[in-house]
Amino acid sequence: MAQLHRAKIDWFAEETLGKSLLALDWLSRAYIEQGLLFAAKYYALAAAYVALHADDLRLKPAIAHHLERAASCDYAMGAWNGFLALA
């Protein structure tokens, strides 16, 4: 986990932004596996935000994937209002 957190920072540049999004995705998935749904939602929303503001159009399809993961986390936590807002 520590290496993934370091990678997301080290790869946060325009030419390696896809790798940074991948690290955020892996972190989100790892937190889900540990049952830490709020942390998983946080990293999913961070990845969606980064993809939304990226200049590279190839990263834009990741927005829907990350928003769906954040909505799934809200659903699993029973946060219906957040789920409906994201879904």
C-alpha positions in Angstrom: 0.0 0.0 0.0 2.8 2.4 0.8 4.4 1.8 -2.6 1.1 2.5 -4.3 0.7 5.8 -2.4 4.2 6.8 -3.4 3.6 5.8 -7.0 0.4 7.9 -7.3 2.5 10.9 -6.3 5.6 10.1 -8.4 3.5 9.5 -11.5 1.4 12.6 -11.2 2.7 14.4 -14.3 1.0 14.9 -17.7 2.9 12.2 -19.5 2.4 9.6 -16.7 -1.1 10.5 -15.6 -2.5 7.2 -16.8 -0.2 5.4 -14.4 -1.2 7.6 -11.6 -4.9 6.8 -12.3 -4.0 3.1 -12.3 -2.4 3.5 -8.9 -5.5 5.3 -7.6 -7.7 2.5 -9.0 -5.6 -0.2 -7.3 -5.7 1.8 -4.0 -9.5 2.0 -4.2 -9.8 -1.7 -5.0 -7.4 -2.6 -2.1 -9.4 -0.5 0.4 -12.6 -2.2 -0.7 -11.0 -5.6 -0.1 -10.1 -4.4 3.4 -13.6 -3.2 4.1 -12.6 0.4 4.3 -15.3 1.7 2.0 -15.0 5.4 2.8 -11.3 5.3 1.8 -12.1 3.4 -1.3 -14.7 6.0 -2.2 -12.2 8.8 -1.6 -9.7 7.3 -4.0 -12.3 6.5 -6.6 -13.5 10.1 -6.5 -9.9 11.4 -6.6 -9.3 9.3 -9.7 -12.5 10.6 -11.4 -11.5 14.1 -10.6 -8.0 13.7 -12.1 -9.4 12.0 -15.2 -12.0 14.7 -15.6 -9.4 17.5 -15.6 -6.8 15.6 -17.7 -6.0 17.0 -21.1 -5.5 13.5 -22.6 -8.8 12.3 -24.0 -7.9 8.7 -23.6 -8.3 9.1 -19.9 -11.9 10.4 -20.0 -13.6 7.0 -20.2 -12.2 6.2 -16.7 -14.5 8.9 -15.2 -17.5 6.6 -15.5 -15.7 3.7 -14.0 -14.5 5.6 -11.0 -17.8 7.2 -10.3 -19.5 3.8 -10.5 -17.0 2.5 -7.9 -17.7 5.5 -5.6 -21.4 4.9 -6.0 -20.9 1.2 -5.2 -19.1 2.2 -2.0 -21.9 4.4 -0.9 -24.4 1.6 -1.7 -22.4 -0.8 0.4 -22.2 1.6 3.3 -26.0 2.3 3.1 -25.5 5.9 2.2 -28.4 6.0 -0.2 -28.4 9.8 -0.8 -24.7 9.7 -1.9 -25.4 6.6 -4.0 -28.3 8.2 -5.8 -26.3 11.4 -6.4 -23.4 9.5 -8.0 -25.5 7.0 -9.9 
